[in-house]
Amino acid sequence: MNSKLAHGALATVLIGAAFAPAQAAQRTLQLSEDDTLSKPISASASTLRGTPLAKAALSQAVSNRVCESGVKWLRVGFKQLKLSGYDSLVLSSSGGDRLVLEGKQWNDRSFTTRALRGECVDIQPYFSQPDSGFQLDRYEYSAVPLDKATVVVAGAGDICDTSGNACQGTSDLIVSINPTAVFTAGDNAYSSGTLTEYNNRYAPTWGRFKALTSPSPGNHDYNTTGASGYFDYFNGVGNQTGQAGDRSKGYYSWDVGDWHFVALNTMSGGTVASAQINWLKSDLAATTKPCIAAYFHHPLVSRGSYSGYSQVKPIWDALYAVKADLVLVGHDHNYQRYGKMNPNQGAASDGIRQILVGTGGRAFYGISGSHALLEASNASTYGVLKLTLTATGYTGDFVPRAGSSYTDHFTGTCNDAGTPPGQSLTLNATRDVTVKSGGTRVNTAVLYADGSDGGQVLRGLMGWDVSSANGLNLTGAQVKLQVSDKSAGAYDLYQVASAWSESNATYAGATLGSKLGSVTPNATGAQYVTLNATGLQLVKNWANGSVANNGVILVPASGVTDGVDWSSREGANAPQLVLSYTP
């Protein structure tokens, strides 16, 4: 696959204000599905860092674009983003998805967006403040349809005690599952979480996949002052920060696929400190992922040796406010699966499902009592939780240690997965022709637009039959061109104000109406012109018959003398009008 940066403004990498380097602590790690690839964005342009876009360019709504031919979706990685005042950044994909970034929650963060369907993502700044800006880092992409792209996360809590036999068995499960990421729900090395206990009990078993593990601590880890053994093992002896987060905090977050995972510390001062809750709210506000999971040690509700802990309700309040989906906990040495609930433990269709998986290897606690939302439980089987995640939901499985038979299986749809995926309608041009300022026309396999070709200016006319779009709730429109000869110049797309046909079109007769969009075709292959609001409304009017359908015309921008060539309908790939709509 060939990468394309289809606009010169994007190739500068840095758009807007000059930045200081982002701090490592503000970087949100992105892990990805199998068959997902990643490419850096124009590192060669780093010499332009710190060069702001002129406000005049911004006022013209200059479009920036990331494209990858033949893929189903892309994620855009931001090295930094700063938005001031009411400034915003709008990402629109060729598959009809739209993501609006506004507010200060992303300031000075490094993160990757949720997946946006299509081969291209347009990045449109709406900046009025001089210190607003963004710096792109890389992008991810896949040829696997988004609804088929999966990623696996597995883990458990209450893991390795003195014998090590049970945690050896559960670690073998993790190895066989081969997940992309592993979580722990605390009490990882008994009985005091010393570095020696981690090295002697945890390292030979669960330490085999330490590089994949994002841990959380439990009360036994804090039997050693400051959980020093826990942090020394995961971060390195004496290191302030690392794999387990800052040792003075013990909470952090990361992304996997289209999920945002938050590791929390329910041992912060014996209660969940307000500083952690404030951090959690800020962290949740800054994710664009449609699905959210959190994991920590103490359950909100339990029906084992413990009944639950009110100290974690502020965590649930913050998670519920953003429509989070899963809470993964331990502490009770058994397995309990609950139905979706609100922070008051009431059934809620938009609630959070709690999975208590304290079955990593420590001796069992029995199940005691009942709860209206307790859907499954077991207190005699060591095992791990396997989560198979998609961009809209999850499948959960309790996987038992070899020799045991208890299993559990459940599924769910993310609370904030959004409206049903949009649909698209692709129309091939029914007429197209090149007109020349000297009065002639070209109707061959190639279309042209050129500001100076043998002393003439060339423009490409295109038209589509859009009657099949009548009655659809159109949300976006793009013109797709297959470019065979690229150009470094900008080209504008206009409405044609007068009627024409391939046999009678003339340069003088093809009068320009409203401007509908722009493109810089600086790479061969598929190039898209995203229609602005005027263009989308024009297509709607064509479809319902309220405005004459005179098509569009591609025109070199002022001062552009280089020509661009693209396929006509008589060629291999007709110009296409790609319409996005919702059911």
Secondary structure, 3 states (H helix, E strand, C coil): CCEECCCHHHHCCEEECCCCCCCHHHECEEECCCCCEEEECCHHHHHHCCCCCCHHHHHCCCCEEEEECCCCEEEEEEEEEECCCCCEEEEEECCCCEEEEECCCCCCCEEECCCEECCEEEEEEECCCCCCEEEEEEEEEECCCHHHCCEEEEEECCCECCCCHHHHHHHHHHHHHCCCEEEECCCCECCCCCHHHHHHHHCCCHHHHHHHEECCCCCCHHHCHHHHHHHHHHHCCCCCCCCCCCCCCCCEEEEECCEEEEECCCCHHHCCCHHHHHHHHHHHHCCCCCEEEEECCCCCCCCCCCCCCHHHHHHHHHHHHCCCCEEEECCCCCEEEECCECCCCCECCCCEEEEEECCCCCCCCCCCCCCCCEEEEECCCCEEEEEEECCCEEEEEEEECCCCCCCEEEEEECCCCCCCCCEEEEEECCEEEEEECCCCEECCCEEEEEEEECCEEEEEEEECCCHHHCCCEEEEEEEEEEEEECCCCCEEEEEECCCCCCCCCCCCCCCEEEEEEEECCCCCEEEEEECCHHHHHHHHHHHHCCCCCCCEEEEECCCCCCCEEEECCCCCCCCEEEEEEEC
